[in-house]
Amino acid sequence: MTSGRAPNLKLERDLLAAGSVVVAGCDEVGRGSLGGPVSVGLVVVDATTRRPPAGLRDSKLLAPAVRESLVPRIESWSCCWAIGHASAAEIDEIGILRALRLAGERALVHLRVRPDLVLLDGNYDWFTRPERSASSPTEIEPEQVTLKVKADLTCASVAAASVIAKVARDRRMIELAGLYPWYGWQANKGYAAPEHRAALLEIGPCEEHRKSWHLILADEPAMAEGGRCDTGGTSVRSGAR
């Protein structure tokens, strides 16, 4: 399933050479899901970081078993790493963009080394631009956020962040599938697969669904506005080498 050129540290090294001391690659998982949390991964690198683990790619290009096998290698390769989550209820309450920021802040506050720059996949800075949530765990922001479209394909720290966030969120959705077996979350991870749509039409949503979204429109996707510790509907996982 692995394809394409391997991501590298060229941009991260350029940013470090330009004055940054510590760079955190950042990516999110679960933004378009109908249920479950949105998850944000941060993987920190610096000038001493060696070449990325062999086989590293954007998480969407990797089979589940390969992603799982990469996680311990990413954890030992990076300076430190963290994953933050925002629950479906929080997404309903504050909107998806502020929930992304909240999940990112939950990851940020658990990093052993504080990055001065966040390298963010995409073309919109949801890490600092949306209004901060009242439940934010920190008032600290990175000194700089650098955006790069398709960074998960080309930048090793961002690809690594996508992998650890994807694995953590998939594990959570499999756990939730045991509580809500009707939706097929062990396979579809909360996205709008046919069996998930059919179950929503038949029995309706559960408390882990994003009820502010258009959940039961069978022919169109949902739309919305722009070590591990569990805290209610959220969790954070982090570590360092």
ABEGO torsion letter per residue (X at the ends): XBBEBBBBAAAAAAAAAAGBABBBBBBBBGAABABEBBBBBBBBBBAABBBBBBGBBBAAABBAAAAAAAAAAAAAABABBBBBBBBAAAAAAAEAAAAAAAAAAAAAAABABBBABBBBBEABBAAAABBBBAABABABBBABBBBBBGAAAABAAAAAAAAAAAAAAAAAAAAAAAABAAAGAAAAGGBBBAAAAAAAAAAEBBAABBAABBAABAABBBBBBXXBBBBEABBBBBBBX
